[in-house]
């Protein structure tokens, strides 16, 4: 697979930053440089992603010389196709156990804001209160996974069981983009509504129900 072929997988980690930005502001007129710079991607990758999106019919390019721009034309199809390419199972999880009913609040005190983001029902329930669950799912953004996780486990007294557990610390499949457009709700950092939707859609139990409840927020 050549370099450009990789770029054309628009649902890959860095490439998806273009999609995420467009879906965050679907009415905007975009130019290539809107996707570059700090926390963005290269000009070349931006151009390749936009070309691929145009071929799929997700966007329209309006050519007006120096005033040319791109608009998101088919948001529904874009999200639908993304669900065919991604499921939460592509993440890797370390699972532990805690009997503490207030463990989520303790996590918030131990972790820095940029070190985590809640997802699945853990995050969505802070928006909807739709599905009650004892399971906790947290994307972790750590420099040294083994060292940092050990430190977090000691501070929170997380136990490692032979099987099962209720605390799921996630190595994100989308290492860069999963933390794009995180939101603060009731003092907790949660992934974007788009990422919640993508994570929940194929997730059992009751992920699809929760996802459908959230679709109007994307």
C-alpha positions in Angstrom: 0.0 0.0 0.0 1.5 3.3 -1.0 1.6 6.5 1.0 -1.3 8.1 -0.9 -3.4 4.9 -0.5 -3.1 5.2 3.2 -4.2 8.8 3.1 -7.3 7.8 1.2 -8.6 5.7 4.1 -10.4 8.7 5.4 -11.6 6.8 8.5 -8.0 6.3 9.7 -6.9 8.1 12.9 -5.2 11.4 11.6 -7.2 11.5 8.4 -10.5 11.5 10.4 -9.6 14.9 11.9 -10.9 16.4 8.6 -14.2 14.5 9.0 -14.4 15.4 12.7 -13.8 19.1 12.0 -16.4 19.2 9.2 -19.0 17.4 11.3 -18.4 19.7 14.2 -19.4 22.7 12.0 -21.4 21.2 9.1 -22.6 24.5 7.6 -19.1 26.1 7.3 -17.3 26.7 4.0 -13.9 25.0 4.3 -10.5 25.5 2.6 -7.6 23.0 2.8 -5.6 25.0 5.3 -8.4 24.8 7.8 -7.2 21.3 8.6 -3.5 22.0 9.0 -1.4 23.6 11.8 -1.6 22.9 15.5 -3.3 19.5 16.2 -4.0 19.3 12.5 -2.6 17.3 9.6 -0.3 18.1 6.7 -1.4 20.0 3.7 -0.8 17.0 1.5 -2.9 14.7 3.6 -5.7 17.3 3.8 -5.8 17.4 0.0 -5.8 13.6 -0.3 -8.6 13.2 2.2 -10.8 15.9 0.5 -10.2 14.2 -2.9 -11.4 10.9 -1.5 -14.4 12.5 0.2 -15.4 14.2 -3.0 -15.2 10.8 -4.9 -17.5 9.3 -2.2 -20.0 12.2 -2.5 -19.6 13.4 1.0 -18.5 16.9 0.0 -18.9 19.4 -2.8 -16.0 21.5 -4.1 -17.1 25.0 -5.2 -14.4 26.4 -7.6 -14.1 30.1 -7.6 -10.3 30.6 -8.1 -8.7 32.0 -5.0 -12.2 32.0 -3.3 -12.8 28.3 -3.8 -14.2 26.3 -0.9 -15.6 22.9 0.2 -18.9 22.2 1.9 -20.1 19.0 3.6 -22.9 17.7 1.3 -23.9 14.4 2.8 -23.4 14.2 6.5 -25.8 11.2 6.9 -23.9 9.0 4.3 -20.6 10.0 5.8 -21.5 8.8 9.3 -23.3 5.7 8.0 -20.1 4.7 6.0 -17.9 5.4 9.1 -20.0 2.9 11.1 -19.2 0.3 8.5 -15.4 0.9 9.0 -15.2 1.3 12.7 -16.4 -0.4 15.9 -15.5 0.0 19.5 -13.9 -3.5 19.5 -10.9 -2.0 17.6 -9.7 -0.4 20.9 -7.6 -2.4 23.4 -8.8 -2.5 27.0 -7.1 -3.2 30.3 -9.9 -4.3 32.7 -9.8 -4.0 36.5 -12.2 -4.2 39.5 -13.2 -1.7 42.1 -15.9 -2.1 44.8 -16.0 1.6 45.4 -19.3 3.0 44.3 -17.8 6.5 44.0 -14.8 5.4 41.8 -15.6 7.7 38.9 -15.3 10.7 41.2 -12.0 9.4 42.5 -10.7 9.0 38.9 -11.5 12.6 38.2 -9.4 13.7 41.2 -6.4 11.4 40.3 -6.3 12.1 36.5 -5.4 15.3 34.8 -8.0 16.7 32.4 -6.0 15.8 29.3 -5.3 12.3 30.5 -8.7 10.8 30.0 -12.1 10.9 28.3 -15.2 8.9 29.2 -17.0 7.0 26.6 -19.9 4.5 25.9 -22.6 4.5 28.5 -20.3 6.0 31.1 -20.0 9.2 29.1 -23.4 9.1 27.4 -25.3 8.8 30.8 -24.0 12.2 31.8 -25.9 13.6 28.8 -28.9 11.3 28.7 -29.3 9.2 31.9 -30.6 6.6 29.4 -28.8 3.4 30.4 -27.7 2.7 33.9 -24.6 0.5 34.3 -21.9 -0.2 36.8 -19.3 -0.6 34.1 -16.9 2.3 33.5 -15.2 2.9 30.2 -12.3 5.5 30.0 -10.0 6.4 27.1 -6.6 7.0 28.5 -4.0 9.5 27.1 -0.8 8.4 28.7 2.9 8.9 27.8 4.2 5.7 29.5 1.3 3.3 29.7 2.8 0.6 32.0 4.3 3.1 34.4 1.3 5.5 34.5 -1.3 2.8 34.8 0.5 1.2 37.7 0.5 4.6 39.4 -3.2 5.1 38.8 -4.1 1.6 39.9 -2.2 2.1 43.2 -3.9 5.4 43.9 -7.3 4.0 43.1 -6.8 0.5 44.5 -7.9 -1.2 41.2 -7.7 -5.0 41.4 -6.7 -7.3 38.6 -9.1 -10.3 38.5 -8.5 -13.6 36.7 -11.6 -12.8 34.7 -13.9 -9.8 34.3 -14.0 -6.5 36.1 -15.9 -3.2 36.0 -13.2 -0.6 35.2 -12.1 -0.6 31.6 -9.0 1.6 30.7 -8.8 1.9 27.0 -5.8 2.2 24.7 -7.5 4.2 21.9 -7.6 2.9 18.3 -7.8 6.6 17.4 -4.7 7.7 19.3 -4.8 11.3 18.1 -8.4 12.0 17.1 -10.4 10.3 19.8 -9.6 13.3 22.1 -10.7 15.9 19.4 -13.5 18.1 20.6 -13.9 16.5 24.0 -16.6 18.1 26.2 -16.9 18.9 29.9 -20.1 17.7 31.5 -20.8 17.7 35.3 -17.1 18.1 35.9 -16.0 15.1 33.8 -14.2 15.0 30.4 -16.2 13.1 27.8 -15.4 12.3 24.2 -17.3 14.3 21.5 -20.9 13.3 20.7 -19.7 12.0 17.4 -17.2 9.6 19.1 -19.9 8.6 21.6 -22.2 7.7 18.7 -19.4 5.7 16.8 -18.5 3.8 20.0 -22.0 3.0 21.1 -23.6 2.0 17.7 -22.3 -1.6 17.6 -21.9 -1.9 21.4 -23.8 -4.5 23.5 -25.8 -4.1 25.7 -28.1 -1.3 24.5 -25.5 0.7 22.7 -27.6 1.2 19.6 -30.5 2.6 21.6 -28.3 5.1 23.3 -26.6 6.0 20.0 -30.0 6.7 18.3 -30.8 8.9 21.2 -27.6 10.9 20.6 -27.8 11.2 16.8 -29.7 14.5 17.0 -26.7 16.0 18.9 -24.2 15.5 16.1 
